[in-house]
């Protein structure tokens, strides 16, 4: 039990730290660099990295993929409380989690949720900056915390379908 908590919380802490560093870097260094304006790949709103990937600076006041992205006065508080409730549930799950992959998945979800809560507390919205697009169609911008949540959730689904545990045993 203690080992699973340590592994999962280490993964969560790593996600939070990397998420906050990446957001700081985008906000302070990439989107506000001194003397870089006028180059063909840079505008203050967008940095083109490849033909299908840009760095952008957007603020999401809603949930995943911009759902509910309104300027409601209670959005940040309600979504932060909801995220903390989910984190508490995940911590109970993590205490009983067997297997490194499951522990890391839960840690990724916990860290991603808390990384976005930090943004909501600091800014009232979540900083998103990764923009993938193809033929003029854009996936909603996201960040490292969102990625950790998505990858963690995918691992949970994979684990529940293919882990090979005998579900008939108690």
ZAKOL-273869 format. One record per atom (N, C-alpha, C): residue in three letters; atom name; x, y, z. Coordinates in pm, 1 decimal, always signed. Example, Ala and Ser with C-alpha at 12.3 -4.5 7.8 and 13.67 -1.06 7.14 Angstrom:
- ala,N,+1319.0,-569.0,+780.0
- ala,CA,+1230.0,-450.0,+780.0
- ala,C,+1320.0,-330.0,+780.0
- ser,N,+1285.0,-225.0,+708.0
- ser,CA,+1367.0,-106.0,+714.0
- ser,C,+1290.0,+3.0,+787.0
END
This chain:
- unk,N,+82.1,-119.4,+0.0
- unk,CA,+0.0,+0.0,+0.0
- unk,C,+86.4,+125.7,+0.0
- unk,N,+185.4,+130.6,+88.2
- unk,CA,+271.2,+247.1,+96.8
- unk,C,+351.6,+266.4,-31.1
- unk,N,+399.0,+156.5,-90.3
- unk,CA,+475.1,+165.3,-214.8
- unk,C,+388.5,+218.2,-327.8
- unk,N,+265.0,+171.7,-336.1
- unk,CA,+177.5,+219.7,-443.5
- unk,C,+149.8,+367.9,-428.1
- unk,N,+130.0,+415.1,-304.4
- unk,CA,+108.6,+558.8,-281.6
- unk,C,+232.8,+638.3,-320.9
- unk,N,+349.4,+589.2,-282.0
- unk,CA,+473.6,+660.7,-315.1
- unk,C,+493.1,+671.5,-465.8
- unk,N,+473.8,+560.4,-534.9
- unk,CA,+491.6,+562.2,-680.8
- unk,C,+391.9,+656.0,-747.3
- unk,N,+266.0,+643.9,-710.1
- unk,CA,+162.8,+727.2,-770.2
- unk,C,+180.3,+874.0,-738.0
- unk,N,+213.6,+904.2,-613.2
- unk,CA,+233.1,+1044.4,-574.5
- unk,C,+359.5,+1102.2,-637.3
- unk,N,+461.6,+1019.2,-657.6
- unk,CA,+582.0,+1066.2,-728.2
- unk,C,+546.8,+1102.3,-872.4
- unk,N,+465.6,+1018.0,-936.9
- unk,CA,+421.8,+1048.7,-1074.1
- unk,C,+338.0,+1176.6,-1075.0
- unk,N,+249.1,+1192.3,-977.0
- unk,CA,+165.0,+1312.3,-968.8
- unk,C,+250.4,+1436.6,-950.6
- unk,N,+346.5,+1430.3,-861.8
- unk,CA,+433.9,+1545.6,-837.4
- unk,C,+513.8,+1580.9,-962.3
- unk,N,+564.5,+1480.5,-1031.2
- unk,CA,+638.9,+1504.4,-1155.3
- unk,C,+550.8,+1574.9,-1258.2
- unk,N,+426.8,+1529.4,-1273.3
- unk,CA,+334.6,+1592.4,-1368.4
- unk,C,+307.5,+1737.4,-1329.2
- unk,N,+281.0,+1762.5,-1201.9
- unk,CA,+252.9,+1899.5,-1157.3
- unk,C,+371.6,+1991.1,-1185.9
- unk,N,+490.8,+1947.2,-1150.8
- unk,CA,+610.2,+2029.7,-1169.8
- unk,C,+634.5,+2056.5,-1318.4
- unk,N,+632.0,+1952.0,-1400.4
- unk,CA,+655.6,+1970.9,-1544.6
- unk,C,+545.9,+2056.5,-1607.9
- unk,N,+422.3,+2036.9,-1565.8
- unk,CA,+310.8,+2116.0,-1617.6
- unk,C,+330.1,+2263.8,-1585.4
- unk,N,+360.9,+2295.3,-1461.3
- unk,CA,+375.6,+2435.6,-1422.5
- unk,C,+498.8,+2499.1,-1487.4
- unk,N,+607.1,+2424.0,-1500.3
- unk,CA,+726.0,+2476.9,-1568.5
- unk,C,+694.6,+2504.5,-1715.2
- unk,N,+625.3,+2411.7,-1781.1
- unk,CA,+593.7,+2431.9,-1923.4
- unk,C,+501.7,+2551.9,-1942.2
- unk,N,+405.8,+2570.9,-1853.9
- unk,CA,+315.5,+2686.4,-1864.4
- unk,C,+391.0,+2817.0,-1839.1
- unk,N,+478.4,+2815.7,-1740.1
- unk,CA,+560.0,+2934.5,-1713.7
- unk,C,+644.3,+2969.0,-1836.6
- unk,N,+706.9,+2867.9,-1894.4
- unk,CA,+793.2,+2889.5,-2011.0
- unk,C,+714.3,+2949.3,-2127.0
- unk,N,+596.1,+2894.3,-2153.0
- unk,CA,+513.7,+2946.4,-2262.8
- unk,C,+472.8,+3090.3,-2234.7
- unk,N,+420.8,+3116.5,-2115.3
- unk,CA,+369.0,+3250.0,-2083.3
- unk,C,+479.0,+3355.6,-2073.0
- unk,N,+591.5,+3319.1,-2015.5
- unk,CA,+695.2,+3418.7,-1987.4
- unk,C,+804.6,+3427.1,-2093.3
- unk,N,+834.5,+3320.0,-2160.9
- unk,CA,+947.3,+3319.6,-2253.8
- unk,C,+905.8,+3308.6,-2400.0
- unk,N,+809.2,+3224.4,-2429.3
- unk,CA,+773.6,+3201.7,-2569.6
- unk,C,+677.8,+3307.8,-2621.2
- unk,N,+573.1,+3335.4,-2547.3
- unk,CA,+472.0,+3428.8,-2595.6
- unk,C,+505.8,+3574.9,-2567.0
- unk,N,+613.9,+3599.4,-2493.3
- unk,CA,+657.3,+3736.6,-2467.7
- unk,C,+808.4,+3752.9,-2486.8
- unk,N,+865.3,+3694.5,-2590.6
- unk,CA,+1010.3,+3710.5,-2607.2
- unk,C,+1042.9,+3853.1,-2653.1
- unk,N,+1159.9,+3899.0,-2613.8
- unk,CA,+1202.6,+4033.8,-2651.5
- unk,C,+1270.0,+4030.3,-2788.0
- unk,N,+1228.6,+4119.1,-2878.5
- unk,CA,+1295.4,+4137.3,-3006.1
- unk,C,+1276.1,+4027.7,-3108.6
- unk,N,+1172.3,+3946.3,-3098.6
- unk,CA,+1154.5,+3836.4,-3192.5
- unk,C,+1040.5,+3864.4,-3290.1
- unk,N,+963.6,+3967.5,-3272.1
- unk,CA,+849.5,+3993.5,-3359.8
- unk,C,+895.7,+4017.6,-3502.5
- unk,N,+808.8,+3986.3,-3595.0
- unk,CA,+837.8,+4010.7,-3735.3
- unk,C,+896.7,+3892.0,-3808.7
- unk,N,+930.5,+3784.4,-3740.6
- unk,CA,+980.8,+3666.6,-3810.2
- unk,C,+863.1,+3591.5,-3870.1
- unk,N,+883.1,+3514.4,-3976.3
- unk,CA,+769.9,+3449.4,-4043.2
- unk,C,+699.5,+3343.5,-3958.6
- unk,N,+764.5,+3288.1,-3858.7
- unk,CA,+701.8,+3180.8,-3782.2
- unk,C,+643.5,+3229.7,-3650.0
- unk,N,+659.4,+3355.4,-3615.6
- unk,CA,+617.6,+3401.5,-3484.0
- unk,C,+520.4,+3517.7,-3493.8
- unk,N,+410.9,+3505.4,-3421.2
- unk,CA,+325.7,+3618.8,-3389.6
- unk,C,+305.3,+3612.4,-3239.5
- unk,N,+264.0,+3719.2,-3175.3
- unk,CA,+246.3,+3711.7,-3029.8
- unk,C,+144.2,+3605.5,-2986.7
- unk,N,+57.3,+3562.8,-3075.6
- unk,CA,-45.1,+3465.2,-3040.7
- unk,C,-8.8,+3323.0,-3081.9
- unk,N,+84.1,+3303.6,-3174.1
- unk,CA,+107.7,+3171.9,-3232.3
- unk,C,+253.5,+3157.3,-3275.1
- unk,N,+311.5,+3041.6,-3243.9
- unk,CA,+445.2,+3006.9,-3291.9
- unk,C,+430.7,+2877.2,-3370.3
- unk,N,+458.5,+2882.3,-3499.0
- unk,CA,+447.8,+2764.2,-3583.5
- unk,C,+571.7,+2677.3,-3564.0
- unk,N,+548.0,+2552.1,-3526.9
- unk,CA,+657.8,+2457.0,-3505.2
- unk,C,+669.6,+2364.6,-3625.5
- unk,N,+559.1,+2307.8,-3670.2
- unk,CA,+553.7,+2221.9,-3788.4
- unk,C,+427.4,+2259.1,-3865.7
- unk,N,+407.5,+2201.7,-3984.5
- unk,CA,+283.7,+2231.3,-4058.3
- unk,C,+156.1,+2185.7,-3987.2
- unk,N,+169.2,+2102.5,-3883.4
- unk,CA,+50.9,+2053.3,-3813.2
- unk,C,+51.4,+2083.3,-3663.1
- unk,N,+151.1,+2158.3,-3615.7
- unk,CA,+162.1,+2185.7,-3472.0
- unk,C,+210.4,+2327.3,-3446.8
- unk,N,+136.2,+2399.2,-3363.2
- unk,CA,+172.2,+2534.7,-3322.5
- unk,C,+169.7,+2544.4,-3170.8
- unk,N,+240.6,+2643.6,-3120.4
- unk,CA,+225.3,+2683.7,-2981.0
- unk,C,+136.0,+2807.1,-2980.7
- unk,N,+35.7,+2806.3,-2898.0
- unk,CA,-58.4,+2918.0,-2888.0
- unk,C,-75.5,+2950.4,-2739.6
- unk,N,-137.7,+3061.4,-2710.4
- unk,CA,-168.6,+3093.4,-2571.2
- unk,C,-317.9,+3116.4,-2561.3
- unk,N,-387.1,+3020.8,-2498.3
- unk,CA,-530.9,+3033.1,-2479.3
- unk,C,-563.3,+3007.6,-2332.5
- unk,N,-679.1,+3056.2,-2290.2
- unk,CA,-726.2,+3036.7,-2153.7
- unk,C,-856.9,+2961.0,-2157.0
- unk,N,-859.8,+2848.2,-2091.3
- unk,CA,-978.8,+2763.6,-2085.4
- unk,C,-1044.4,+2780.7,-1949.0
- unk,N,-1164.1,+2836.2,-1950.4
- unk,CA,-1239.4,+2853.7,-1826.4
- unk,C,-1338.2,+2739.9,-1803.5
- unk,N,-1338.4,+2642.9,-1895.5
- unk,CA,-1429.0,+2529.4,-1884.7
- unk,C,-1354.6,+2403.8,-1846.4
- unk,N,-1403.3,+2291.5,-1898.0
- unk,CA,-1341.0,+2162.3,-1872.1
- unk,C,-1267.3,+2118.3,-1997.7
- unk,N,-1239.5,+1991.5,-2009.3
- unk,CA,-1162.1,+1939.1,-2121.4
- unk,C,-1215.5,+1985.1,-2255.8
- unk,N,-1124.4,+2016.4,-2343.2
- unk,CA,-1152.8,+2055.8,-2480.8
- unk,C,-1240.4,+2180.6,-2489.0
- unk,N,-1236.6,+2263.4,-2386.9
- unk,CA,-1309.4,+2389.5,-2390.0
- unk,C,-1458.0,+2377.5,-2364.4
- unk,N,-1506.5,+2260.0,-2325.1
- unk,CA,-1649.6,+2244.8,-2297.0
- unk,C,-1684.3,+2334.2,-2178.9
- unk,N,-1787.8,+2415.1,-2193.8
- unk,CA,-1829.0,+2507.2,-2088.6
- unk,C,-1734.0,+2623.3,-2070.9
- unk,N,-1659.4,+2656.9,-2175.3
- unk,CA,-1560.3,+2764.0,-2168.2
- unk,C,-1630.5,+2899.4,-2173.0
- unk,N,-1691.4,+2934.5,-2061.2
- unk,CA,-1759.3,+3063.2,-2049.3
- unk,C,-1687.7,+3145.8,-1943.9
- unk,N,-1728.1,+3268.3,-1931.8
- unk,CA,-1664.3,+3355.9,-1834.6
- unk,C,-1746.3,+3363.1,-1706.7
- unk,N,-1811.5,+3250.2,-1671.6
- unk,CA,-1893.7,+3246.0,-1550.9
- unk,C,-1810.7,+3274.1,-1427.3
- unk,N,-1867.0,+3351.6,-1332.5
- unk,CA,-1788.9,+3389.8,-1214.2
- unk,C,-1756.4,+3272.4,-1122.4
- unk,N,-1829.4,+3162.3,-1132.1
- unk,CA,-1809.1,+3048.7,-1043.6
- unk,C,-1734.4,+2933.6,-1110.1
- unk,N,-1703.1,+2944.9,-1237.8
- unk,CA,-1638.5,+2833.8,-1309.4
- unk,C,-1513.3,+2783.3,-1238.9
- unk,N,-1420.6,+2873.6,-1208.0
- unk,CA,-1292.4,+2831.9,-1149.8
- unk,C,-1314.1,+2761.5,-1016.7
- unk,N,-1400.7,+2814.5,-933.2
- unk,CA,-1424.7,+2753.9,-802.1
- unk,C,-1492.4,+2618.2,-814.6
- unk,N,-1599.4,+2611.2,-891.8
- unk,CA,-1674.2,+2485.9,-906.2
- unk,C,-1586.3,+2377.1,-968.2
- unk,N,-1513.9,+2410.9,-1074.4
- unk,CA,-1430.2,+2311.0,-1140.5
- unk,C,-1311.3,+2269.7,-1053.3
- unk,N,-1259.1,+2361.3,-974.0
- unk,CA,-1149.8,+2326.4,-883.1
- unk,C,-1198.2,+2232.1,-773.8
- unk,N,-1314.1,+2260.0,-716.8
- unk,CA,-1369.1,+2172.7,-612.9
- unk,C,-1398.0,+2034.3,-671.7
- unk,N,-1456.8,+2030.9,-790.4
- unk,CA,-1484.8,+1903.1,-856.0
- unk,C,-1355.3,+1824.8,-879.3
- unk,N,-1251.6,+1892.8,-925.2
- unk,CA,-1122.7,+1826.3,-949.2
- unk,C,-1065.3,+1770.8,-819.3
- unk,N,-1075.8,+1844.5,-710.9
- unk,CA,-1022.8,+1797.5,-582.4
- unk,C,-1101.6,+1675.2,-534.0
- unk,N,-1232.5,+1675.2,-553.0
- unk,CA,-1313.8,+1558.5,-515.6
- unk,C,-1268.9,+1436.0,-595.4
- unk,N,-1246.9,+1453.4,-724.7
- unk,CA,-1199.4,+1343.1,-808.5
- unk,C,-1061.8,+1296.5,-762.8
- unk,N,-974.5,+1389.5,-727.5
- unk,CA,-840.7,+1353.7,-678.3
- unk,C,-851.5,+1270.8,-551.0
- unk,N,-940.2,+1308.2,-459.5
- unk,CA,-957.9,+1230.7,-336.0
- unk,C,-1000.1,+1087.5,-369.5
- unk,N,-1095.5,+1072.7,-461.6
- unk,CA,-1137.1,+939.2,-505.8
- unk,C,-1017.7,+862.4,-563.0
- unk,N,-939.3,+928.4,-646.6
- unk,CA,-823.3,+863.0,-708.1
- unk,C,-719.2,+823.3,-603.5
- unk,N,-705.3,+902.4,-497.6
- unk,CA,-609.8,+868.1,-390.9
- unk,C,-651.5,+740.6,-318.6
- unk,N,-781.3,+723.8,-294.6
- unk,CA,-828.4,+598.9,-233.3
- unk,C,-801.8,+480.1,-325.9
- unk,N,-823.6,+500.6,-454.8
- unk,CA,-796.4,+396.4,-552.8
- unk,C,-646.5,+364.7,-555.4
- unk,N,-565.0,+469.9,-552.6
- unk,CA,-420.0,+453.0,-557.0
- unk,C,-368.8,+371.6,-438.5
- unk,N,-427.8,+389.8,-322.0
- unk,CA,-385.0,+314.4,-203.2
- unk,C,-392.1,+165.0,-225.6
- unk,N,-487.6,+120.3,-306.9
- unk,CA,-507.3,-22.7,-330.0
- unk,C,-454.0,-69.6,-465.2
- unk,N,-397.9,+21.3,-541.0
- unk,CA,-354.7,-11.2,-676.9
- unk,C,-236.6,-107.0,-676.2
- unk,N,-249.9,-212.1,-754.0
- unk,CA,-141.0,-306.8,-772.2
- unk,C,-85.5,-288.1,-912.0
- unk,N,+40.4,-292.5,-924.3
- unk,CA,+103.8,-280.5,-1055.3
- unk,C,+150.8,-138.7,-1082.6
- unk,N,+271.9,-129.9,-1128.2
- unk,CA,+335.5,-1.2,-1154.6
- unk,C,+258.7,+82.0,-1257.4
- unk,N,+213.0,+18.1,-1364.1
- unk,CA,+143.8,+92.0,-1469.1
- unk,C,+16.3,+158.4,-1416.2
- unk,N,-60.6,+88.0,-1337.7
- unk,CA,-182.1,+142.8,-1278.7
- unk,C,-148.9,+256.7,-1182.0
- unk,N,-44.1,+241.0,-1104.1
- unk,CA,-3.6,+344.9,-1009.6
- unk,C,+39.4,+472.3,-1082.6
- unk,N,+113.5,+455.8,-1190.0
- unk,CA,+156.9,+571.9,-1268.2
- unk,C,+38.1,+637.9,-1338.0
- unk,N,-54.4,+558.1,-1388.8
- unk,CA,-173.8,+613.3,-1453.5
- unk,C,-254.5,+698.0,-1355.6
- unk,N,-278.3,+644.5,-1236.6
- unk,CA,-352.2,+720.5,-1135.5
- unk,C,-275.3,+845.5,-1094.2
- unk,N,-144.6,+832.7,-1080.0
- unk,CA,-61.8,+949.1,-1048.8
- unk,C,-67.9,+1054.9,-1156.4
- unk,N,-69.6,+1012.7,-1282.5
- unk,CA,-80.5,+1108.5,-1392.2
- unk,C,-212.1,+1184.7,-1389.9
- unk,N,-319.4,+1113.5,-1362.4
- unk,CA,-450.6,+1179.0,-1354.7
- unk,C,-454.3,+1275.3,-1236.1
- unk,N,-404.6,+1231.7,-1122.3
- unk,CA,-401.9,+1317.1,-1003.3
- unk,C,-317.9,+1441.8,-1029.4
- unk,N,-198.2,+1421.9,-1082.7
- unk,CA,-109.7,+1535.4,-1110.3
- unk,C,-166.9,+1630.5,-1213.6
- unk,N,-228.3,+1574.7,-1318.0
- unk,CA,-289.3,+1660.0,-1420.2
- unk,C,-404.0,+1742.0,-1364.4
- unk,N,-488.4,+1678.0,-1285.8
- unk,CA,-601.5,+1749.8,-1225.9
- unk,C,-551.8,+1861.5,-1134.7
- unk,N,-452.7,+1831.6,-1052.4
- unk,CA,-401.3,+1933.6,-960.0
- unk,C,-323.3,+2042.8,-1033.4
- unk,N,-254.0,+2007.1,-1140.9
- unk,CA,-185.3,+2108.5,-1221.2
- unk,C,-282.9,+2210.6,-1277.1
- unk,N,-398.0,+2163.6,-1322.5
- unk,CA,-498.9,+2255.9,-1374.3
- unk,C,-568.4,+2333.1,-1262.2
- unk,N,-581.1,+2272.8,-1143.6
- unk,CA,-636.1,+2345.6,-1029.2
- unk,C,-543.7,+2462.0,-992.2
- unk,N,-413.8,+2439.2,-996.5
- unk,CA,-318.4,+2547.3,-968.5
- unk,C,-346.1,+2666.0,-1061.4
- unk,N,-366.4,+2639.3,-1189.8
- unk,CA,-397.0,+2747.4,-1284.7
- unk,C,-526.6,+2818.9,-1248.6
- unk,N,-629.0,+2741.5,-1215.9
- unk,CA,-758.0,+2803.7,-1183.4
- unk,C,-747.7,+2892.3,-1060.0
- unk,N,-668.1,+2848.4,-962.3
- unk,CA,-649.4,+2929.5,-842.0
- unk,C,-567.5,+3054.7,-874.9
- unk,N,-462.2,+3039.7,-953.0
- unk,CA,-374.5,+3153.9,-985.7
- unk,C,-436.5,+3250.6,-1085.0
- unk,N,-500.1,+3196.2,-1189.8
- unk,CA,-541.9,+3280.9,-1302.1
- unk,C,-691.9,+3284.2,-1325.8
- unk,N,-767.0,+3196.2,-1262.8
- unk,CA,-910.6,+3188.3,-1288.5
- unk,C,-943.0,+3107.7,-1412.7
- unk,N,-842.2,+3050.4,-1476.9
- unk,CA,-858.5,+2970.6,-1598.6
- unk,C,-733.6,+2884.7,-1616.0
- unk,N,-743.4,+2786.5,-1705.1
- unk,CA,-631.4,+2696.4,-1732.0
- unk,C,-557.9,+2742.4,-1858.0
- unk,N,-426.0,+2751.5,-1846.9
- unk,CA,-342.6,+2789.5,-1961.1
- unk,C,-325.5,+2669.4,-2053.8
- unk,N,-367.9,+2685.1,-2178.7
- unk,CA,-351.3,+2582.3,-2281.1
- unk,C,-264.3,+2639.1,-2392.4
- unk,N,-178.4,+2554.5,-2451.4
- unk,CA,-85.8,+2608.6,-2551.2
- unk,C,-44.6,+2511.4,-2661.5
- unk,N,-80.0,+2386.0,-2652.2
- unk,CA,-43.5,+2288.9,-2756.3
- unk,C,-156.9,+2281.5,-2857.8
- unk,N,-128.0,+2315.5,-2982.5
- unk,CA,-231.7,+2325.1,-3085.6
- unk,C,-193.6,+2236.4,-3204.8
- unk,N,-263.5,+2122.8,-3216.2
- unk,CA,-245.1,+2034.0,-3331.4
- unk,C,-356.8,+2059.5,-3431.5
- unk,N,-321.5,+2058.6,-3559.3
- unk,CA,-421.3,+2089.0,-3662.8
- unk,C,-384.9,+2018.7,-3793.0
- unk,N,-487.1,+1999.6,-3876.5
- unk,CA,-467.9,+1935.4,-4006.0
- unk,C,-572.7,+1989.6,-4101.5
- unk,N,-529.4,+2037.1,-4215.5
- unk,CA,-618.9,+2087.7,-4320.4
- unk,C,-715.7,+2193.0,-4265.9
- unk,N,-664.5,+2280.6,-4181.9
- unk,CA,-746.3,+2387.9,-4127.9
- unk,C,-834.2,+2348.6,-4010.2
- unk,N,-834.5,+2221.9,-3973.2
- unk,CA,-914.4,+2175.7,-3859.1
- unk,C,-823.4,+2163.8,-3736.8
- unk,N,-861.4,+2230.1,-3628.0
- unk,CA,-780.1,+2232.9,-3507.0
- unk,C,-841.1,+2146.5,-3397.4
- unk,N,-755.4,+2065.6,-3335.0
- unk,CA,-793.8,+1998.0,-3211.6
- unk,C,-792.9,+2107.5,-3105.0
- unk,N,-882.5,+2103.9,-3007.2
- unk,CA,-876.5,+2209.2,-2904.6
- unk,C,-739.2,+2212.9,-2837.1
- unk,N,-689.4,+2333.4,-2811.4
- unk,CA,-558.7,+2348.2,-2747.1
- unk,C,-561.5,+2281.4,-2609.7
- unk,N,-446.7,+2228.5,-2570.2
- unk,CA,-437.2,+2159.3,-2441.8
- unk,C,-299.9,+2182.5,-2382.5
- unk,N,-270.5,+2120.5,-2269.4
- unk,CA,-143.1,+2139.3,-2200.9
- unk,C,-90.9,+2004.4,-2150.2
- unk,N,+19.9,+2008.4,-2079.7
- unk,CA,+80.0,+1884.4,-2029.7
- unk,C,-10.2,+1814.9,-1927.7
- unk,N,-77.2,+1892.3,-1842.2
- unk,CA,-168.4,+1832.5,-1743.8
- unk,C,-280.6,+1757.0,-1813.4
- unk,N,-338.4,+1818.3,-1917.8
- unk,CA,-444.2,+1751.8,-1994.5
- unk,C,-392.5,+1622.6,-2056.6
- unk,N,-268.9,+1626.3,-2105.7
- unk,CA,-208.8,+1507.3,-2165.3
- unk,C,-192.9,+1396.4,-2061.9
- unk,N,-148.9,+1432.1,-1942.0
- unk,CA,-131.7,+1332.2,-1835.8
- unk,C,-265.7,+1270.4,-1797.1
- unk,N,-369.8,+1352.2,-1792.0
- unk,CA,-503.3,+1300.6,-1760.7
- unk,C,-549.1,+1204.9,-1869.7
- unk,N,-533.3,+1243.6,-1995.3
- unk,CA,-578.2,+1160.3,-2107.7
- unk,C,-501.1,+1029.5,-2115.9
- unk,N,-369.6,+1037.6,-2104.0
- unk,CA,-288.0,+916.0,-2109.6
- unk,C,-319.2,+826.8,-1989.8
- unk,N,-333.0,+885.5,-1871.5
- unk,CA,-367.9,+808.0,-1752.8
- unk,C,-501.3,+737.7,-1768.8
- unk,N,-601.3,+808.7,-1821.9
- unk,CA,-733.0,+748.1,-1843.2
- unk,C,-725.2,+635.3,-1946.4
- unk,N,-647.6,+654.8,-2052.4
- unk,CA,-632.2,+549.4,-2153.3
- unk,C,-565.9,+425.6,-2092.7
- unk,N,-467.7,+447.0,-2006.6
- unk,CA,-402.0,+333.7,-1940.6
- unk,C,-500.6,+261.7,-1848.9
- unk,N,-585.6,+336.5,-1779.0
- unk,CA,-686.4,+273.3,-1692.5
- unk,C,-780.8,+185.2,-1774.0
- unk,N,-824.1,+234.8,-1889.3
- unk,CA,-912.4,+155.6,-1975.4
- unk,C,-838.4,+31.7,-2025.1
- unk,N,-716.3,+50.2,-2073.3
- unk,CA,-635.5,-62.1,-2120.3
- unk,C,-616.9,-164.0,-2008.4
- unk,N,-583.8,-116.1,-1889.2
- unk,CA,-561.2,-204.4,-1775.1
- unk,C,-687.9,-282.9,-1740.2
- unk,N,-802.3,-216.9,-1743.9
- unk,CA,-926.2,-286.9,-1707.8
- unk,C,-965.4,-390.5,-1813.2
- unk,N,-928.2,-367.5,-1938.1
- unk,CA,-964.7,-460.8,-2045.5
- unk,C,-865.0,-574.8,-2064.0
- unk,N,-736.3,-544.9,-2043.4
- unk,CA,-633.7,-641.6,-2083.0
- unk,C,-535.2,-680.4,-1974.2
- unk,N,-562.2,-648.0,-1849.9
- unk,CA,-462.6,-674.3,-1744.8
- unk,C,-448.7,-822.9,-1714.3
- unk,N,-548.0,-903.7,-1751.2
- unk,CA,-536.0,-1046.5,-1732.9
- unk,C,-569.0,-1095.4,-1593.1
- unk,N,-629.6,-1009.6,-1511.3
- unk,CA,-670.0,-1055.7,-1377.4
- unk,C,-796.9,-1138.0,-1390.4
- unk,N,-810.4,-1235.3,-1302.6
- unk,CA,-931.5,-1318.3,-1298.7
- unk,C,-1037.0,-1244.3,-1217.1
- unk,N,-1138.5,-1190.6,-1283.0
- unk,CA,-1238.8,-1110.9,-1213.9
- unk,C,-1337.7,-1196.2,-1136.1
- unk,N,-1328.0,-1328.5,-1147.5
- unk,CA,-1420.2,-1415.0,-1072.8
- unk,C,-1369.1,-1441.8,-931.9
- unk,N,-1243.2,-1407.4,-903.9
- unk,CA,-1186.2,-1427.8,-770.5
- unk,C,-1202.5,-1301.3,-688.4
- unk,N,-1219.7,-1319.1,-560.0
- unk,CA,-1230.8,-1202.8,-470.2
- unk,C,-1098.2,-1157.9,-422.3
END
